[in-house]
Amino acid sequence: MVLIPIGFFTLQASIIDRELDQKLRWRVILIDALKFLLVTISVLLVVLLLYYLLNRISARYPAPVVEVVAAKPTPKATPTSQPTPPLHWPSLIFATLRFVLLGIVFPLTSIHLWIAVAGGGFRTLFRDGVKSFFKRIGSALARAFSPDSVLIYGLGLIIFFVLPYVALVPTFKLNGNKTEFAFFVLRLLLSLLFTLVGWVITLTALARTRPGLAPEMSAPAIAHPTEAAA
């Protein structure tokens, strides 16, 4: 069980560091994997607190209980339709908020904080001071819910979540146990492939939204200021 989170965060660090540095540095990847774990735990604690508060608030607006009246016996047995309960808007709103919190806010916040703290060791986080660190975290949270970021995540969600669901969940009746088992294995592999490829593409695209050096402040211009003055 311990190897699962280690492998997961090492994979995330490899994807992000490969996109940011254009190379794989395993020492940096392992350090980033540990930083990603700490960031995820911190975000998860805040999300759980918000989820708990949502449950407490939603408990004040319980759904009404619909009483089912027994139908009177008739000479001829005729099917009777049960009354449809009215739409309870508070239940719908709180269910939507829970989905947004767990399915959008939590992953987007975690990913952009991963990107913000990626690269270097632990000392580099506070190299420019605590104020600069929190400013970088604030910028990452602002980018997390920018239109570009939400659009990228929404498109990626179709690849790494919707397509695997479509490939795996529907059931099919086939002749023969071996044929049905082989088809299930094929669907399972296809679902895993969609999940992995979609997640890598999404994480890579989100890593590219990290602001870098401006074109006029490229490395040659910084290294040779006298040439620029001349």
C-alpha positions in Angstrom: 0.0 0.0 0.0 2.9 2.4 0.7 4.3 1.9 -2.9 1.0 3.1 -4.5 1.3 6.8 -3.3 5.1 6.7 -3.8 4.6 5.5 -7.4 1.7 8.0 -8.0 3.6 11.1 -6.9 6.8 10.0 -8.6 4.9 9.8 -11.8 3.4 13.3 -11.4 6.8 14.7 -10.6 8.3 13.0 -13.6 5.6 14.5 -15.9 5.9 18.0 -14.5 9.7 18.1 -14.2 10.0 16.7 -17.8 7.8 19.5 -19.1 9.4 22.3 -17.0 13.1 21.3 -17.4 13.0 19.3 -20.6 15.0 16.6 -18.9 14.6 14.0 -16.1 16.7 14.6 -13.0 15.8 11.8 -10.6 17.1 13.5 -7.5 14.8 16.5 -8.2 11.9 14.1 -9.1 12.1 12.3 -5.8 12.3 15.6 -3.8 9.3 16.9 -5.8 7.4 13.7 -5.2 7.7 14.3 -1.4 6.7 18.0 -1.9 3.7 16.9 -3.9 2.7 14.5 -1.2 2.8 17.3 1.5 0.9 19.7 -0.7 -1.8 17.2 -1.5 -2.3 16.3 2.2 -2.6 20.1 3.0 -5.1 20.6 0.3 -7.0 17.5 1.2 -7.4 18.6 4.8 -8.9 21.9 3.6 -11.2 20.1 1.2 -12.4 17.7 3.9 -13.2 20.6 6.2 -15.2 22.3 3.4 -17.0 19.0 2.7 -17.9 18.7 6.3 -19.3 22.2 6.4 -21.3 21.5 3.3 -22.8 18.4 5.0 -23.6 20.4 8.1 -25.4 23.1 6.1 -27.2 20.7 3.8 -28.6 18.9 6.9 -30.6 22.1 7.6 -32.5 21.6 4.4 -33.6 18.0 4.3 -35.6 16.7 1.4 -39.3 16.4 2.0 -40.7 12.9 2.6 -43.3 11.9 0.0 -46.1 9.8 1.4 -47.3 7.0 -0.9 -51.0 6.5 -0.7 -52.1 2.9 -1.1 -54.3 2.5 -4.2 -57.9 1.4 -3.6 -58.7 -2.1 -4.9 -60.5 -2.1 -8.2 -62.3 -4.9 -10.0 -59.8 -4.9 -12.9 -56.1 -4.8 -12.1 -54.9 -1.6 -13.7 -51.3 -0.3 -13.3 -51.1 2.8 -11.1 -48.3 5.3 -11.4 -46.6 6.4 -8.3 -46.4 10.2 -7.8 -43.1 11.8 -8.8 -41.5 13.7 -5.9 -40.9 17.4 -6.6 -37.4 18.6 -7.4 -35.7 19.6 -4.1 -33.4 22.4 -5.1 -31.3 22.5 -2.0 -30.3 18.8 -2.5 -29.4 19.5 -6.1 -27.4 22.5 -5.2 -25.4 20.8 -2.4 -24.8 17.7 -4.6 -23.4 20.0 -7.3 -21.2 21.8 -4.8 -19.8 18.5 -3.6 -19.0 17.4 -7.1 -17.3 20.8 -7.9 -15.3 20.6 -4.7 -14.1 17.0 -5.1 -14.0 16.7 -8.9 -12.7 20.2 -9.9 -11.5 22.3 -7.1 -9.4 19.7 -5.3 -7.5 18.3 -8.4 -7.0 21.7 -10.1 -5.7 23.3 -6.8 -3.4 20.3 -6.2 -2.0 20.2 -9.7 -1.2 24.0 -9.9 0.4 23.9 -6.4 2.5 20.9 -7.6 3.6 23.0 -10.6 4.4 26.0 -8.3 6.6 24.0 -5.9 8.3 21.8 -8.6 12.0 22.0 -9.2 14.9 22.3 -6.8 15.1 21.3 -3.1 13.1 22.4 -0.1 15.4 25.4 0.5 14.5 26.9 -2.9 10.9 27.2 -1.7 11.8 30.0 0.7 14.9 31.3 -1.2 13.4 34.7 -1.9 11.6 34.9 1.5 8.3 33.8 3.0 6.4 36.7 1.3 7.6 35.6 -2.1 6.6 32.0 -1.4 3.1 32.9 -0.4 2.9 35.2 -3.4 3.8 32.3 -5.7 1.2 30.1 -4.0 -1.4 32.8 -4.5 -0.5 33.1 -8.2 -0.8 29.4 -8.6 -4.3 29.4 -7.0 -5.3 32.2 -9.3 -4.1 30.3 -12.4 -5.9 27.1 -11.2 -9.3 28.7 -11.8 -8.5 30.7 -14.9 -10.5 30.0 -18.0 -7.6 28.3 -19.8 -6.9 26.0 -16.9 -10.5 25.0 -16.4 -10.9 24.4 -20.2 -7.8 22.2 -20.3 -9.0 20.2 -17.3 -12.5 19.9 -18.7 -11.2 18.5 -22.0 -8.8 16.2 -20.2 -11.6 15.0 -18.0 -13.3 13.7 -21.1 -10.2 11.6 -22.0 -9.1 10.3 -18.7 -12.5 9.8 -17.1 -15.5 9.8 -19.5 -13.9 7.6 -22.2 -12.6 5.0 -19.6 -16.1 4.9 -18.1 -17.7 4.4 -21.5 -15.2 1.7 -22.3 -15.4 -0.2 -19.1 -18.9 0.2 -17.4 -21.4 -0.9 -20.1 -22.0 -4.7 -20.1 -22.2 -6.9 -23.2 -23.5 -10.4 -23.6 -21.2 -12.6 -25.7 -21.2 -16.3 -26.5 -18.7 -18.2 -24.5 -16.9 -17.5 -21.2 -13.5 -17.2 -22.9 -14.7 -14.7 -25.4 -16.4 -12.6 -22.7 -13.3 -12.7 -20.5 -11.0 -11.7 -23.4 -13.3 -8.8 -24.3 -13.4 -7.7 -20.7 -9.6 -7.7 -20.5 -9.4 -5.7 -23.8 -11.9 -3.1 -22.4 -9.9 -2.9 -19.1 -6.6 -2.3 -21.0 -8.3 0.3 -23.2 -9.7 2.0 -20.1 -6.3 2.1 -18.4 -4.7 3.5 -21.6 -7.2 6.3 -21.9 -6.7 7.2 -18.3 -2.9 7.2 -18.5 -2.7 9.1 -21.8 -5.4 11.5 -20.9 -3.9 12.3 -17.5 -0.4 12.8 -19.0 -1.7 15.1 -21.7 -3.7 17.1 -19.2 -0.9 17.5 -16.7 1.5 18.5 -19.4 -0.8 21.1 -20.8 -1.4 22.6 -17.4 2.3 22.7 -16.7 2.8 24.8 -19.8 0.5 27.5 -18.3 3.2 28.2 -15.7 4.7 31.7 -16.4 8.3 31.7 -17.4 10.9 34.3 -18.5 9.6 36.9 -20.9 11.1 36.7 -24.4 13.0 40.0 -24.0 14.5 38.7 -20.7 16.0 35.6 -22.2 19.2 34.1 -21.0 21.6 35.6 -23.5 20.2 39.1 -22.8 20.7 38.6 -19.1 24.2 37.2 -19.4 25.5 40.0 -21.6 24.1 43.3 -20.5 27.0 45.3 -22.0 26.3 44.0 -25.5 22.7 45.1 -25.2 23.8 48.6 -24.1 26.2 48.8 -27.0 
